[in-house]
Amino acid sequence: MKLIQLGLEHEAALRDFLADFAAAGEERIPAYFGDPDMSHAEIVETFAKQSRGEGLEEGWVPGTTLFLVEDGRILGVANLRHRLTDHLRRFGGHVGYSIRPSERNQGFATRLLEEVKAYARVTLGIDSLLVTCEPENAASARVIEKCGGVLEDESFYEPAGHRVRRYSIAL
Ligand SMILES: CC(C)(COP(=O)(O)OP(=O)(O)OC[C@H]1O[C@@H](n2cnc3c(N)ncnc32)[C@H](O)[C@@H]1OP(=O)(O)O)[C@@H](O)C(=O)NCCC(=O)NCCS
């Protein structure tokens, strides 16, 4: 199992990964910012540019999209923001993630977040990760806690329209 950035060779694997969410009726995939109208080559290029901080939309910071892969199959995706904005500090934090619906509850999100922690520390020199979730998302809260998350606070965040838990993870 390894963490990869999307390449041209992952076209079929990405299609299969996205089809898993569609089959489960999940239209929104947290942490995945691919555009279905783009070709695979354009998606690869867009992710590479986001990671380098090129062509960012207003208010966006550089972010690296990382996929957890086993035997050529994509199990999950994470987006690691290289730094925080005021908004991300309240909601979103450094990292978001999703595991394909058919492979949940087997520890893959925990593995993914552990790999992302190592990537953030070694590649980006980040020493503390902020990770947020909705209190109702018990699975996500559990993943964050298993990965060393310490609850900072929980409060209603008006722009999101719901309560947000903020955890910090020392790297
Ligand atoms: C949240 C998510 C990433 C978890 O992925 P996963 O691979 O199933 O996570 P793991 O298997 O590593 O761990 C899940 C933990 O939550 C627990 N859990 C799962 N559903 C739960 C529930 N309804 N209530 C309480 N705990 C729950 C599991 O028991 C497990 O804990 P354990 O190891 O102590 O038993 C996955 O559900 C997902 O992709 N959800 C949609 C996207 C999302 O919500 N992303 C997070 C945004 S903050």
The ligand as an SDF file (V2000), in Angstrom:
LIG
                    3D

 48 50  0  0  0  0  0  0  0  0999 V2000
  -14.6490    9.0330    7.2380 C   0  0  0  0  0  0  0  0  0  0  0  0
  -14.0140    7.9530    6.3580 C   0  0  0  0  0  0  0  0  0  0  0  0
  -12.8490    8.5780    5.6050 C   0  0  0  0  0  0  0  0  0  0  0  0
  -13.5260    6.8050    7.2520 C   0  0  0  0  0  0  0  0  0  0  0  0
  -12.8500    5.8540    6.4200 O   0  0  0  0  0  0  0  0  0  0  0  0
  -12.5930    4.3450    6.9260 P   0  0  0  0  0  0  0  0  0  0  0  0
  -11.5770    3.7390    6.0130 O   0  0  0  0  0  0  0  0  0  0  0  0
  -13.8830    3.6570    7.0780 O   0  0  0  0  0  0  0  0  0  0  0  0
  -11.9460    4.6170    8.3600 O   0  0  0  0  0  0  0  0  0  0  0  0
  -11.1710    3.5560    9.2880 P   0  0  0  0  0  0  0  0  0  0  0  0
  -11.6210    2.1730    8.9110 O   0  0  0  0  0  0  0  0  0  0  0  0
   -9.7220    3.8530    9.2430 O   0  0  0  0  0  0  0  0  0  0  0  0
  -11.6850    3.9270   10.7570 O   0  0  0  0  0  0  0  0  0  0  0  0
  -13.0630    4.1350   10.9710 C   0  0  0  0  0  0  0  0  0  0  0  0
  -13.3070    4.1390   12.4680 C   0  0  0  0  0  0  0  0  0  0  0  0
  -14.5790    4.7430   12.6890 O   0  0  0  0  0  0  0  0  0  0  0  0
  -15.4200    3.8240   13.3400 C   0  0  0  0  0  0  0  0  0  0  0  0
  -16.7610    4.0500   12.8350 N   0  0  0  0  0  0  0  0  0  0  0  0
  -17.2260    3.8260   11.5920 C   0  0  0  0  0  0  0  0  0  0  0  0
  -18.5210    4.1910   11.5090 N   0  0  0  0  0  0  0  0  0  0  0  0
  -18.8520    4.6640   12.7340 C   0  0  0  0  0  0  0  0  0  0  0  0
  -20.0450    5.1930   13.2780 C   0  0  0  0  0  0  0  0  0  0  0  0
  -21.1570    5.3140   12.5500 N   0  0  0  0  0  0  0  0  0  0  0  0
  -20.0360    5.5820   14.5800 N   0  0  0  0  0  0  0  0  0  0  0  0
  -18.9120    5.4690   15.3170 C   0  0  0  0  0  0  0  0  0  0  0  0
  -17.7320    4.9890   14.8450 N   0  0  0  0  0  0  0  0  0  0  0  0
  -17.7250    4.5840   13.5680 C   0  0  0  0  0  0  0  0  0  0  0  0
  -14.8750    2.4590   12.9930 C   0  0  0  0  0  0  0  0  0  0  0  0
  -15.2950    1.5120   13.9300 O   0  0  0  0  0  0  0  0  0  0  0  0
  -13.3880    2.7540   13.0530 C   0  0  0  0  0  0  0  0  0  0  0  0
  -12.9150    2.8440   14.3880 O   0  0  0  0  0  0  0  0  0  0  0  0
  -12.1680    1.6210   15.1240 P   0  0  0  0  0  0  0  0  0  0  0  0
  -10.9460    1.3140   14.3380 O   0  0  0  0  0  0  0  0  0  0  0  0
  -11.9010    2.1380   16.4890 O   0  0  0  0  0  0  0  0  0  0  0  0
  -13.1500    0.4730   15.1060 O   0  0  0  0  0  0  0  0  0  0  0  0
  -15.0510    7.3700    5.3470 C   0  0  0  0  0  0  0  0  0  0  0  0
  -16.2180    7.0000    6.0490 O   0  0  0  0  0  0  0  0  0  0  0  0
  -15.4220    8.3240    4.2300 C   0  0  0  0  0  0  0  0  0  0  0  0
  -14.7580    8.3690    3.1900 O   0  0  0  0  0  0  0  0  0  0  0  0
  -16.5120    9.1030    4.4350 N   0  0  0  0  0  0  0  0  0  0  0  0
  -16.9580   10.0830    3.4430 C   0  0  0  0  0  0  0  0  0  0  0  0
  -15.9920   11.2400    3.3460 C   0  0  0  0  0  0  0  0  0  0  0  0
  -15.7460   11.9210    4.6870 C   0  0  0  0  0  0  0  0  0  0  0  0
  -16.6340   12.0380    5.5230 O   0  0  0  0  0  0  0  0  0  0  0  0
  -14.5010   12.4060    4.8710 N   0  0  0  0  0  0  0  0  0  0  0  0
  -14.0840   13.0900    6.0580 C   0  0  0  0  0  0  0  0  0  0  0  0
  -14.4160   14.5230    5.9830 C   0  0  0  0  0  0  0  0  0  0  0  0
  -13.8970   15.3240    7.5240 S   0  0  0  0  0  0  0  0  0  0  0  0
  1  2  1  0
  2  3  1  0
  2  4  1  0
  2 36  1  0
  4  5  1  0
  5  6  1  0
  6  7  2  0
  6  8  1  0
  6  9  1  0
  9 10  1  0
 10 11  2  0
 10 12  1  0
 10 13  1  0
 13 14  1  0
 14 15  1  0
 15 16  1  0
 15 30  1  0
 16 17  1  0
 17 18  1  0
 17 28  1  0
 18 19  1  0
 18 27  1  0
 19 20  2  0
 20 21  1  0
 21 22  1  0
 21 27  2  0
 22 23  1  0
 22 24  2  0
 24 25  1  0
 25 26  2  0
 26 27  1  0
 28 29  1  0
 28 30  1  0
 30 31  1  0
 31 32  1  0
 32 33  2  0
 32 34  1  0
 32 35  1  0
 36 37  1  0
 36 38  1  0
 38 39  2  0
 38 40  1  0
 40 41  1  0
 41 42  1  0
 42 43  1  0
 43 44  2  0
 43 45  1  0
 45 46  1  0
 46 47  1  0
 47 48  1  0
M  END
$$$$
